[in-house]
Each structure stands twice: as structure tokens, then as C-alpha cells.
Amino acid sequence: MERTRNLRLPPRQELLFQTLLIAGIVLGLVIAALPFLWMAVSSLGTAGLVIRMGFTWDMFNPLNWSLEPYLIAWKMAGLSKYIQTTTIYAVTVTVLATITSSLAGYVFGRLRFPARDFLFGLVLATMMIPGSVTFLPLFILMLRLPLLGGNDILGAGGHGLYNSYAGLILPNMVSAGSIFLFRQFFRTLPKDLEDAARIDGCSEPMIWWRVIMPLSGPVVTVVALFQFQGSWNAFIWPLVMSSSERLYTISVGMYSLAYGSGSLTSMAELFQSVLLAGSVMAVLPILVLFIAFQRKFVQGIALTGLK
């Protein structure tokens, strides 16, 4: 006890240390939030202010704010249909990836079978492969799937799953990182739970569904948030796999709006504020979800590293 007391700083130094720590946290928070704050305020600004794309105190004057960029982004720029497509894509991927990852995590974390650790190592090894390396083979695979999209038995003659929701979703319904998180969390649960369920006659799928999953709220929240965020912000794969505007996610839609030749591009001043308004609307769902599930998110991250 005496040794612990000697390690403490004098009251004045401890107060100074706490003050500097709080100041550093506040400074970091301001630096992290300033770009989003600037984007949000600029999206409400008039065209003359936005086109300068610089920081001015006039931007924070409510008299200079306008909702016109949001209305144009939602209606004329087609942001509403991009958000609809992105929601379908992100929700479907999140649900499927969470289910498949939890099943694989249960198998690797709770069951014993030959070469289990070796197979799990192979799953983790896939995380080391850059996504850019697999884009082309994966695209060719989706394009040449036999008997789909007009293809014959050899995968030729049609377009496979190209330009379809299935082509967007199928390659993303399994995640090695999510499998790892589920496996680590499941290893922290008492073995007696499933042993008691087996004595009562439960099968392995029933144990997974009725015993393990009800206790896995924190890790399900973490995985679902990661999957939803990644799917909502996805750009390269939806860009490669879609040729029609009906399948554009919000990232692809914003890209086509920024570099397209539509009527808005000729309205240079207003066009900048429309892009900023679209960016704000693209970020808000992720921000709201994180704030709503922040406590479970932190709890799930902490629990996955206990064992």
C-alpha cells in the first residue's frame, strides 16, 4: 500500500496532468469533428459562400443558410433512389454476413473436429490478401457463373450475375474478420450451457440459435455495425458490378454526379453545395447508428478480447 502511494503524483502535478489530458482530448475531438462540421455548415450555405470552399465566419450565420441544396440533391440529383438501393444492399449484406459469420464462429469456437485450427488459420490468412487483388477474379467469377444470366453450362454466352443485386451481395455475405470476432466471443461463454442443452436433446443448430445467439448481443452489434458501415460506404465493387443507375449505391451515385455531364454540373456554384448536402445525408445514417448502439459496440469490442 505504501509503495502504491509513493507512485502517485503530488496533488498539483496530478491536477495539471488531468487538465492537460482533458485539453488534449478536447483538441483531438475538435480536429476530428471539424471537417464534418465544415461540411454540414457549408451544405447549408448560399452558392456564393460555398464556391469559395474556404473557412469564413459568414458560413455560421443562420441568415445565410438554405435547404435548397438538400432539396435539389434529394429530387433532381436522384439521391433518394441511391439511398434506397444502398439501404437494400447494406441491410441484406449485414443480415447475411452476420448469420454466416456467427455460424462459422460457432463451429470454430465451440466444436472440436480434425484440422479445426488449421482451417481457422486459413480463414484468417484471407484477411491478409488485399481486396484489389481479388476484384478481377471475383468479377470474372460472377460474370461466368454457369446457367445464370443467360450463360450456358460452361458459363459462356451471357452476363451471369453482372448488374444484379445478387452479384453485389453474394461476394460480401462472408467476412473473415466477423468470423474472428464471433469465434473469440463464443470462446468466453461457459461450456456448461451447451452441455446442458445437449442433455435436453438439442441439436447443434438449435444450440447455436436458442442458447448461444441470445447471449451474443454485444458481438452481434459490433459485427452488424462494421458490416453495415462497410456496405453503406462501398464504392469499388458496386462501381465494377453495376452498369445501370438503378443499382448505383450512394457512393457510386455521388461519384457519377460529381464527374457526370448532367445539368447540375453546369451550375457550378450551386453544384458544390448539392454535393456537400449529399455527403451529409450519406454520413448521417452511419452516425446515428453508432450513437444509438455506442454502448453495446464498446462492450462487444471489449468482450471479444477476453480469451
Secondary structure, DSSP 4 states (H G I P E B T S, - for coil): -HHHHHHSPPHHHHHHHHHHHHHHHHHHHHHHHHHHHHHHHHHTB-HHHHTT-S--GGGG-GGGB-SHHHHHHHTTS-HHHHHHHHHHHHHHHHHHHHHHHHHHHHHHHH---TTHHHHHHHHHHGGGS-HHHHHHHHHHHHHT-TTSTT--TTS-SS-TTTTSHHHHHGGGS--HHHHHHHHHHHTTS-HHHHHHHHHTT--HHHHIIIIIGGG-HHHHHHHHHHHHHHHHT--HHHHHH--SGGG--HHHHHHHHHHS-SGGGG-HHHHHHHHHHHHHHHHHHHHHHHHHTHHHHHHHHHHTT--
